[in-house]
Amino acid sequence: MGNKPYSIEKIFNKRMVWLTVLLLLCFVVITFRLASLQLAQGNDYRVQADGQRTSVRAIAPSRGEIKIADRFSGQPATVATSMEKPLVYAIPASMTDRENVAKILAPILGMTEQEILDKTADSSKKYVPLKRQLTDEDKKKIEDLKLTGIAFDKEIIRFYPEGSFLSQVLGFVGYKEDVKTGLYGSLTLIHLSHPIN
């Protein structure tokens, strides 16, 4: 009878030693795995994470309206203004069936299937504009299709309500805010030479 408590205590001590060894071993394995993830593979995972959540795009500021005053009535008339238009773009990295998407989109966008396939060939890209100044009807058609890897963006375009009236004086703004001569050119140079703080 005097032997029993001793053997139970001995068994308990053995179990505690094994439990301690097991916990210590788990701690070492976890520490080693964390160290390898952080030190050896940390940069790879950082680049992968940035690629999934970061998109670098220049966001052009909206240009204001240009108005002229009618000498006789005093009413201002808009000769240049900005409009928001939809742009459809592809995310080749997310596309699962490029051929099918090209086949469906080609007639809506007024492009050939091959043109769409060529634009979306590089699967590392995350933003490939397919068509600018999309009509609201075409946008609705594409939205209803719910195609994987196809999304929409908004772009600001310049609109001239009076057509070519004062075109020599104003100049014009091309695609990607590419300024061409006239008032636009001179004001852009002034704007660029005075950075905003």
Backbone torsions as a table, in degrees:
resi	resn	phi	psi	omega
1	MET	NA	-38.0	179.2
2	GLY	-67.5	-20.9	-179.0
3	ASN	-78.9	-28.6	-173.3
4	LYS	-62.0	-52.3	-179.8
5	PRO	-58.7	-35.3	-179.9
6	TYR	-65.3	-43.1	-178.8
7	SER	-69.5	-36.0	177.2
8	ILE	-66.0	-41.6	178.3
9	GLU	-65.1	-38.1	178.8
10	LYS	-65.5	-43.8	178.4
11	ILE	-63.1	-43.4	179.7
12	PHE	-61.3	-43.4	179.3
13	ASN	-64.3	-39.6	178.0
14	LYS	-62.8	-44.4	-180.0
15	ARG	-63.9	-39.6	178.7
16	MET	-64.1	-39.1	178.0
17	VAL	-64.0	-46.6	179.6
18	TRP	-64.7	-39.3	178.4
19	LEU	-64.7	-41.8	178.2
20	THR	-63.9	-43.0	178.7
21	VAL	-63.0	-43.7	179.9
22	LEU	-63.0	-45.8	178.4
23	LEU	-63.1	-41.3	178.9
24	LEU	-63.7	-41.5	178.2
25	LEU	-63.2	-44.2	176.8
26	CYS	-60.5	-43.3	179.4
27	PHE	-60.6	-43.2	179.7
28	VAL	-64.6	-43.9	-179.6
29	VAL	-63.2	-46.2	179.9
30	ILE	-63.7	-43.6	179.0
31	THR	-61.9	-43.0	178.6
32	PHE	-63.2	-43.2	-179.3
33	ARG	-64.8	-44.2	177.8
34	LEU	-62.3	-41.6	179.1
35	ALA	-63.5	-41.3	180.0
36	SER	-68.1	-36.9	177.7
37	LEU	-66.8	-42.4	-176.6
38	GLN	-77.3	-46.4	-172.8
39	LEU	-88.7	-49.3	-174.8
40	ALA	-79.9	-41.8	-173.9
41	GLN	-112.7	6.8	-176.0
42	GLY	-56.5	-45.4	-178.7
43	ASN	-65.1	-38.9	178.7
44	ASP	-61.4	-44.8	-179.7
45	TYR	-69.2	-34.2	178.3
46	ARG	-64.7	-44.7	178.4
47	VAL	-63.6	-42.2	179.5
48	GLN	-63.6	-41.8	179.6
49	ALA	-67.1	-42.4	178.1
50	ASP	-61.5	-38.2	179.7
51	GLY	-65.6	-27.5	-178.6
52	GLN	-85.4	-26.1	-174.6
53	ARG	-119.3	-6.2	-175.6
54	THR	-114.3	133.9	175.1
55	SER	-134.6	123.1	-178.0
56	VAL	-101.5	116.7	177.9
57	ARG	-141.7	144.2	173.7
58	ALA	-81.3	130.0	178.2
59	ILE	-106.4	110.8	-177.7
60	ALA	-77.5	136.8	177.4
61	PRO	-69.5	153.7	179.6
62	SER	-76.9	132.4	177.6
63	ARG	-81.0	147.3	-179.6
64	GLY	-80.2	178.4	178.1
65	GLU	-83.1	150.1	172.1
66	ILE	-114.7	122.9	-178.2
67	LYS	-123.2	153.3	172.5
68	ILE	-124.2	152.3	-179.8
69	ALA	-99.1	136.2	175.2
70	ASP	-77.0	124.7	-175.2
71	ARG	-62.9	-31.2	-174.9
72	PHE	-89.1	-42.8	-177.1
73	SER	-95.6	-21.6	-177.6
74	GLY	78.3	-0.7	-179.8
75	GLN	-81.9	131.9	177.1
76	PRO	-73.4	143.7	176.0
77	ALA	-121.4	130.3	-179.9
78	THR	-78.5	125.7	177.4
79	VAL	-108.7	-15.7	176.1
80	ALA	-153.2	134.6	179.2
81	THR	-148.2	172.1	178.7
82	SER	-108.8	145.0	177.3
83	MET	-130.3	148.5	176.4
84	GLU	-96.0	128.0	179.4
85	LYS	-129.1	146.3	177.5
86	PRO	-75.2	149.1	176.8
87	LEU	-128.8	131.3	177.4
88	VAL	-99.2	134.1	179.4
89	TYR	-135.7	159.5	179.6
90	ALA	-108.0	150.9	172.3
91	ILE	-117.8	86.2	-174.3
92	PRO	-53.5	-32.6	-179.6
93	ALA	-63.5	-25.6	-178.0
94	SER	-99.6	-8.5	-176.0
95	MET	-74.2	132.1	-179.6
96	THR	-98.1	-31.0	-178.2
97	ASP	-138.0	82.9	-175.5
98	ARG	-61.2	-39.7	-177.2
99	GLU	-63.5	-43.9	-179.8
100	ASN	-66.5	-42.4	178.8
101	VAL	-61.2	-44.6	179.8
102	ALA	-62.3	-40.6	-179.5
103	LYS	-64.5	-40.0	-179.1
104	ILE	-74.3	-42.2	-174.3
105	LEU	-78.9	-28.7	-174.4
106	ALA	-50.6	-51.6	-178.9
107	PRO	-68.5	-31.0	-179.7
108	ILE	-70.7	-41.6	-176.2
109	LEU	-87.0	-8.6	-177.7
110	GLY	70.3	34.5	179.0
111	MET	-123.4	167.2	174.1
112	THR	-88.4	158.4	177.5
113	GLU	-58.8	-40.0	-177.7
114	GLN	-64.1	-38.2	177.6
115	GLU	-60.8	-43.1	179.3
116	ILE	-67.2	-42.6	178.9
117	LEU	-62.8	-40.3	178.8
118	ASP	-64.5	-41.4	-179.3
119	LYS	-67.4	-32.4	-175.9
120	THR	-100.4	13.7	-175.6
121	ALA	-65.3	-36.4	-177.4
122	ASP	-83.2	102.5	-175.2
123	SER	-73.7	-5.0	177.5
124	SER	-84.2	-14.4	-178.4
125	LYS	-76.9	148.9	-179.0
126	LYS	-117.8	0.4	-179.4
127	TYR	-155.3	104.4	178.9
128	VAL	-127.1	101.7	179.1
129	PRO	-61.7	131.3	178.8
130	LEU	-99.7	-45.4	179.3
131	LYS	-150.4	132.3	177.7
132	ARG	-93.6	161.6	176.4
133	GLN	50.9	51.4	179.8
134	LEU	-70.4	142.8	176.9
135	THR	-75.9	156.9	179.6
136	ASP	-62.5	-34.9	179.5
137	GLU	-65.6	-45.3	179.5
138	ASP	-65.1	-39.0	178.1
139	LYS	-60.7	-44.3	-179.9
140	LYS	-62.5	-42.8	178.8
141	LYS	-58.7	-45.8	-177.5
142	ILE	-69.3	-40.8	178.5
143	GLU	-59.7	-41.4	-179.1
144	ASP	-64.2	-25.1	179.9
145	LEU	-74.0	-25.1	179.2
146	LYS	52.0	55.5	-178.3
147	LEU	-82.6	134.3	177.8
148	THR	-70.4	130.5	178.3
149	GLY	87.9	7.4	177.1
150	ILE	-118.4	129.8	-177.7
151	ALA	-142.1	176.6	-177.5
152	PHE	-124.8	152.5	176.6
153	ASP	-137.0	166.6	175.8
154	LYS	-111.0	142.1	174.9
155	GLU	-128.8	148.9	179.1
156	ILE	-98.4	124.5	178.1
157	ILE	-117.2	157.4	177.4
158	ARG	-88.4	135.7	-180.0
159	PHE	-125.9	134.6	-177.8
160	TYR	-114.4	94.0	-175.8
161	PRO	-58.8	-28.8	-178.1
162	GLU	-95.8	14.1	178.2
163	GLY	66.5	-128.5	-175.1
164	SER	-85.5	3.7	178.8
165	PHE	-60.1	126.3	-179.0
166	LEU	66.2	19.6	-177.6
167	SER	-63.4	-33.6	179.3
168	GLN	-67.8	-34.0	-179.0
169	VAL	-79.5	-45.3	-176.1
170	LEU	-72.8	-37.8	-169.0
171	GLY	78.0	-156.6	175.3
172	PHE	-156.7	162.3	178.8
173	VAL	-108.1	124.2	179.9
174	GLY	-87.7	-172.1	177.8
175	TYR	-62.2	143.7	-178.7
176	LYS	62.7	35.9	176.6
177	GLU	57.6	33.1	178.3
178	ASP	-79.0	104.4	-172.7
179	VAL	-79.9	135.3	-179.3
180	LYS	-122.2	109.7	170.6
181	THR	44.2	-171.6	175.3
182	GLY	62.4	-157.1	-179.1
183	LEU	-59.0	-39.4	178.0
184	TYR	-57.6	-47.6	-178.1
185	GLY	-61.4	-45.6	-177.6
186	SER	-69.2	-40.0	179.8
187	LEU	-71.0	-33.1	178.0
188	THR	-67.0	-40.3	177.6
189	LEU	-62.1	-41.1	177.9
190	ILE	-64.6	-44.7	-179.0
191	HIS	-61.8	-44.9	-178.1
192	LEU	-68.5	-26.7	-178.8
193	SER	-83.8	-8.3	177.5
194	HIS	-122.0	88.1	-177.9
195	PRO	-65.1	147.5	179.4
196	ILE	-84.6	130.7	-179.8
197	ASN	-91.9	NA	NA
